[in-house]
Amino acid sequence: MSEVTPATHRFDTLDADEISATIAQLARRIDERLPGASLARLCRRLEHIARHTKDQVEWIKRPILSLRVGSGILILIVIVGLAMPFAAVGLSTGDATIIDIIQALEAGINDVVLIGAGIFFLATLENRIKRRRALAALHQLRTITHIIDMLQLTKDPERLFHQWHPTPSSSAITLTPFLLSRYLDYCSDMLSLTGKIAALYVQDFHDPVALATVNEIETLATGLTGKIWQKLVILHAHPDVGPARSGAGSGVLPVTS
């Protein structure tokens, strides 16, 4: 059996710091390629969320000791309080009829069901508190995913072809074919990184509701990435894309979107 080295161990889990550093580098790339673009500001916002996610995930991993102790004490009190009536019934069965015993057992079973529900509530309270915090953060990531889609929505490569005719309400074309391809690539990268941030919440928190939400966000990001790649396929059919790529260093245009 081969020995696991530190160099290979680092690939066993997602690292929040590495994800944050990757997003920060992507934000710098967008700023350098597309000065003034809203996409860069959104990427920096995503970086901030990624750095905050590390603290959130660490909080979710830690046990809430005060809540566990308090719940344990309450559960113990409930169990003792439930056992005492059954003990009293057992001591007094010598003078009780079969009907009295059946009635006492029936009432006791109803109490067991209700008390069992209360114990279950106390035992799962910590998990539900952590789930609520995770779902609030995941909702923010879902919103970011939709905002990325909104920013690339008007970046239609067909507008670069001569046969396209704009209307008075059409958005202005501010990107060269090469810059448009980079813009769409950046959107695809941001969608992928958003999914990676979401995955951090369920890496050590095995909650089925949170896991389903993360899967939903990743499915959404994958679907939107597919839309972007369809645009890139159309863009690569443009006759100027090849020359634009070869002269990429001279074509940096400021954009307002």
N, C-alpha and C positions, 0 to 999 in steps of 0.2 A: 504494500500500500504506500503510495507516494505521500510525502509530508506536505501539509498545507502551509504555504509560505505567506507572510503578510502581503506580498504583492498580489497573490491570488485571492486572499481573503477579502480584500476591499471590494471585490466584484460580487460578493454574496448579497449585499443589500444596497438599496438606494441611499445616497448620501445627500442630505439637504444642502450642505455647504457646496458640494460640487454642482448641484443643480443651480444654486444661486449664482455661482461663478460663471456657469455657462450662459445663464440669462443675462448677466451683466456684460459679458463679452458680446452677446448678440445685440444688446442695446447700443454698444459702442459701434459695432459694424453698421447698424442702421443709421446712426447719427452721421457716420463718416460717408456713407453712400448716399443718404437722403437727408440732407440737412433740413431741419424744421418740420419733418414729417411727424404726424400724430402717432404713427406706428411706433416711433422711438419712445415717445412719452408713455404709451401704453406698455411697452416692453419694460421700461423702468418701474412702472407700477407693478408689473408682474414680478420683477425682481424683489421689490419691497414685500410683496405677498409671500414669496418663497422664503425670504429671511424670517418673516414672522411665523411661517409654517413650522420652522424648526422648533420654536418655543411652544407652539400649540401641540405639536406631536409629543414633545417631551412631557408636557403637562398631562396629556392623555395616557402616556405610558406609566406615569407615577400613580401608585395607589392613593386614594383619598382616605388616609388613616382615621381621621376623626369620624368620617361617615361610616367606615367599616366598624369601628368600635361602637358607635351609637346604635347602628343597626343590629349588631350582635347582641347588645344588651337588651334591646327591645324584643328581639326574637326569643331570647332566653326567658324574659319575663312572660311573654305570651305562652311559651311552652309550659312553664311552671303553672301559670294560671289555668291552662287547659287541663293539666294532669290532676290538679286538686279536685275538681268536681267528679272526675272518673274514679279517683281514689275514694271519695266520699260515697259514691254509688256502690262501689265494691264492698265497703264496710257495712252498708245498711241493707244489703240484699237479703239478709236473714229474715227480715220482717216484710219484704216487698213481694208483691205478686208478679207473675210473669208479664202481666200487662204493664205494670209500673216500670219494670226493667226495660221492656221494649220501647216505651215512651221516652225513658231517660236516654237510651241508646240512640233513638231517632233524633232527639234534640242535640245529643253530643255529636252525631255525624254532621248535622247542619253547622254546628259551631266549628268543627274541624275544617269543613270546606271553606267557611268564611275566614277563619284564622289562617288556613293555608294560603289563601289568596293574599292576605296581608303580609305573611312571611315572604311570599314570592315578590311582592312589591318592594319590601325592604331589601331583599337580597339582590335585586336587579336595579336598585336605585342608582348606584354608582355608574353602572354601565349606561344607563339612560341619560345621565347627566353628561357623560363623555360623548355619547352619541349626538346629543343636541348640539354640543360645541363643534363637533366634527361636521355635522350637516350644515351648520351655519357657514363654516369656512368653505365647504364644498359648493354651496350655493353661490358664493362669491366667485369661485373658479368657473362655474357654469356661466355666470354673467360675463366674465372676461372672454370666455370662448365665443359667445355671441357677439361681443364687441369686435373681436378680431374678424369675425365673418362680415360684420357691417363695414369695416374699413376696406376689405377687399371686394366688397359687393360691386362697386362701380368701376373696378379695375378690369374692364372688359377688353381682351386683346383684339376683338373684332373691330374696335374703333380705330385701330392702326391700319386697317386695310382701306384701300382707296374706294371701294364700293360702299363703304359705310357713310350714311348721310345723317349728320346730327340734327336735332330739333332745338328750338330755343331753350328748352328745359334740360337738355343734355349737359352733363357735367363736363368741364373742360379737360382736355387731354394734356397732362403736364409731364408725362414720363416717356422716355425713349423706349423702344422695344427691350433693350438690355436692362434698363432700370426697372421696367415693369416686371421682367422676369425675376429680378432680384427681390422686388417688393413681394411678389407672390411666394417666392422661396422663404422669405423672412416670416410671412404669415404662417406658412406650413410649419416652420421651426417652432414658432410660438405656440401653435396648437399642440404640437407634440410635447413641449415642455410643460404646458398647462396640465396635460394628462399625467406627467411624471410628478408634478406637485401633488395632484390629487391622490396618486398612488401612495405617497408618504403617509397618509392618514390611516391606511389599512395595512401597512407593513407590519405593525406590531399590535394593531387593534382589530381583533377578529370579530367584528360585529357584522351580521348579515345585512342590516339596513345600510350601514355605511359602505360596505363592499358593493352592494347593488348600485348605490349612488355614484361611486367611483367608476364602476363599469359603464354606467350611463354617460358620464362625462367623457370617458375614453371613446365610447362609441360615437358620441356627438363629434368629438374632435377628429376622429378617423373619417367620418362622413364628410365633414367640411374640408378636410385635406383632399379627399377625392375630388371635390368640386374645384379646388385650386389646381390640381394636377390636370384636370380637363382643360382649364384655361391655358396651362403651360403647353399642352399638346397643340392647341390652336396657335399659340404664340410662336412656337418653334416652326410653324409653317410660313411665318412671315419672311419675305426675302431679305429683310434688313437685320434680322436677328444675328446671323453669323458675323457680318461686319461690325455690328454694334458690340458683340462680345469681344472681338479682337481689339477694339479701340475703347475698351471699358474705362481705362484710366482717364480719358479726356472728357467723359460725359457725365458730370455730376450736376444735376439740376435741382434747385430748391423746389419743394412741393408744399402744398398747404393742406393736403389731405392725410 
